Amino acid sequence: MGLPFPGIGVVFDIDDLDGGFYGWKAWKIFMRHLDPSKLRGGTFLEGDTNETLSGDANEFCIAVYSEAFGDSDIDYVKGAFADLTEQGLAPPGRRFIEKLQLDSEPLLDRGRVDAGGFFVTESWTRVDHDLCKGADWGYRPGSAPDDLPPELADELKDLMKGRVPEAEGEV
């Protein structure tokens, strides 16, 4: 599901992410190395690659597209991951999926970064909450449950202001 504007995909090796919950692990790496204020207007897609679905690879992709993106924005994303040796990233020769191929990948919508630099999703999830908290990203879900435990409700209020509460451990 490509979008009609510039984009770049970052590829993760599912085996190196130790399988289970590999999407969450990939997002932790992705968010830790990018500044959301530099991705304003970006839309995020995610999913297993075509090669994974056909059995030729075992990869997960997080893509960012933006109408406002130019070459420098694509270079920013590529530059953040090009030389990393962090476990979970695909090898350098397979680490990125460029626009032409990216548009044919079976990726699903995950969220976006608004003009204020906040990660925006349709509705609150604990996964997105914890990812944003752990990466020091602001978070503005479109809706949240009314019955969130008080500590999560307080954290969400802080995340929606762009302030991240002090983490008590790695997320």
C-alpha positions as CSV (number, residue, x, y, z in Angstrom):
1,M,0.0,0.0,0.0
2,G,2.2,2.8,-1.2
3,L,1.4,6.5,-0.6
4,P,1.6,9.1,-3.4
5,F,4.6,10.9,-1.8
6,P,8.2,10.3,-0.9
7,G,9.0,7.5,1.5
8,I,11.7,5.1,2.8
9,G,11.4,1.8,4.5
10,V,13.7,0.5,7.3
11,V,14.1,-3.2,7.3
12,F,14.6,-5.4,10.3
13,D,15.7,-9.1,10.5
14,I,12.9,-11.0,12.4
15,D,15.3,-13.8,13.4
16,D,17.7,-11.2,15.0
17,L,14.7,-9.7,16.8
18,D,14.3,-13.2,18.4
19,G,10.9,-13.8,16.7
20,G,8.0,-13.2,19.0
21,F,6.9,-9.6,19.4
22,Y,9.3,-8.7,16.7
23,G,7.2,-5.7,15.5
24,W,7.4,-4.2,19.0
25,K,11.1,-4.8,19.1
26,A,11.6,-3.2,15.7
27,W,9.6,-0.2,16.7
28,K,11.7,0.3,19.8
29,I,14.8,0.4,17.7
30,F,13.2,2.7,15.1
31,M,11.8,5.2,17.6
32,R,15.0,5.3,19.7
33,H,17.1,6.5,16.7
34,L,14.7,9.1,15.2
35,D,13.5,12.5,16.4
36,P,9.8,12.8,15.7
37,S,10.1,16.6,15.3
38,K,12.1,15.8,12.1
39,L,9.3,13.6,10.8
40,R,6.4,16.0,11.1
41,G,3.7,15.1,8.7
42,G,5.1,11.6,8.3
43,T,2.8,8.6,8.0
44,F,4.1,5.3,9.3
45,L,3.3,1.9,7.7
46,E,4.5,-1.5,8.9
47,G,4.5,-5.2,8.1
48,D,6.3,-8.2,6.8
49,T,7.9,-7.7,3.4
50,N,6.7,-9.4,0.2
51,E,9.9,-11.6,0.4
52,T,8.9,-12.7,3.9
53,L,5.4,-13.6,2.9
54,S,6.8,-15.6,-0.1
55,G,9.2,-17.5,2.2
56,D,12.4,-15.9,0.7
57,A,13.3,-13.8,3.7
58,N,12.3,-13.2,7.3
59,E,12.0,-9.4,7.4
60,F,9.8,-6.7,8.9
61,C,9.6,-3.2,7.5
62,I,8.7,0.2,9.1
63,A,8.1,2.8,6.4
64,V,7.7,6.5,6.7
65,Y,6.1,8.6,4.0
66,S,5.5,12.3,3.9
67,E,4.1,14.8,1.5
68,A,6.6,17.3,2.9
69,F,9.6,14.9,2.6
70,G,12.5,15.8,0.4
71,D,15.8,14.2,-0.2
72,S,17.2,15.6,3.1
73,D,14.4,13.9,5.0
74,I,15.0,10.6,3.4
75,D,18.7,11.1,4.0
76,Y,17.9,11.8,7.7
77,V,16.2,8.5,8.1
78,K,18.8,6.6,6.2
79,G,21.6,8.3,8.1
80,A,20.1,7.3,11.4
81,F,20.3,3.6,10.5
82,A,23.0,3.2,7.9
83,D,26.0,2.6,10.1
84,L,24.2,1.1,13.2
85,T,25.3,-2.4,14.2
86,E,22.3,-2.9,16.5
87,Q,21.0,-6.4,16.6
88,G,17.7,-6.6,14.8
89,L,18.5,-4.4,11.8
90,A,18.8,-6.1,8.5
91,P,22.3,-6.2,7.0
92,P,23.4,-3.0,5.4
93,G,22.7,-4.2,1.8
94,R,19.1,-5.0,2.7
95,R,18.4,-2.3,5.4
96,F,16.4,0.1,3.3
97,I,13.5,-0.3,0.8
98,E,13.4,2.6,-1.6
99,K,10.1,4.3,-2.8
100,L,9.6,2.3,-6.0
101,Q,9.7,-1.1,-4.3
102,L,8.3,0.2,-1.0
103,D,5.0,1.1,-2.8
104,S,4.5,-2.5,-3.7
105,E,5.1,-3.9,-0.1
106,P,2.0,-5.1,1.8
107,L,2.4,-2.6,4.7
108,L,-0.4,-1.5,6.9
109,D,-1.1,1.9,8.5
110,R,0.3,2.4,12.0
111,G,0.2,6.1,12.7
112,R,1.6,9.5,11.9
113,V,3.5,12.4,13.3
114,D,1.5,15.6,13.5
115,A,2.7,19.1,13.1
116,G,3.6,19.3,16.8
117,G,5.9,16.2,16.5
118,F,3.5,13.9,18.4
119,F,2.9,10.3,17.4
120,V,-0.8,10.0,16.5
121,T,-2.8,6.9,16.3
122,E,-6.5,6.2,15.9
123,S,-6.9,4.9,19.4
124,W,-4.7,4.3,22.5
125,T,-2.9,1.0,22.9
126,R,-0.6,0.0,25.7
127,V,2.1,-0.9,23.1
128,D,2.1,2.6,21.5
129,H,1.9,4.2,25.0
130,D,5.0,2.3,26.2
131,L,6.9,2.7,22.9
132,C,6.4,6.5,23.1
133,K,7.2,6.7,26.7
134,G,10.4,4.6,26.2
135,A,11.6,6.7,23.2
136,D,10.7,10.1,24.7
137,W,8.1,10.8,22.0
138,G,4.9,12.6,22.6
139,Y,1.8,10.6,22.0
140,R,-1.7,11.7,21.0
141,P,-4.1,8.8,20.4
142,G,-7.5,9.7,18.8
143,S,-9.3,8.0,21.7
144,A,-8.4,6.3,24.9
145,P,-10.4,4.0,27.3
146,D,-12.2,5.8,30.1
147,D,-11.1,3.1,32.5
148,L,-7.3,3.4,32.2
149,P,-5.6,2.8,35.6
150,P,-4.7,6.1,37.2
151,E,-1.0,5.7,36.7
152,L,-1.5,5.1,33.0
153,A,-4.0,8.0,32.7
154,D,-1.4,10.3,34.3
155,E,1.4,9.1,32.0
156,L,-0.9,9.6,29.0
157,K,-1.7,13.2,30.1
158,D,2.1,13.8,30.2
159,L,2.7,12.2,26.9
160,M,-0.1,14.2,25.3
161,K,1.7,17.4,26.6
162,G,5.0,16.2,25.0
163,R,6.6,15.5,28.4
164,V,7.6,12.0,29.1
165,P,7.3,10.8,32.7
166,E,10.4,9.4,34.3
167,A,10.8,5.8,33.2
168,E,11.3,3.3,36.0
169,G,13.0,0.9,33.7
170,E,13.6,0.2,30.0
171,V,10.4,-0.2,28.0
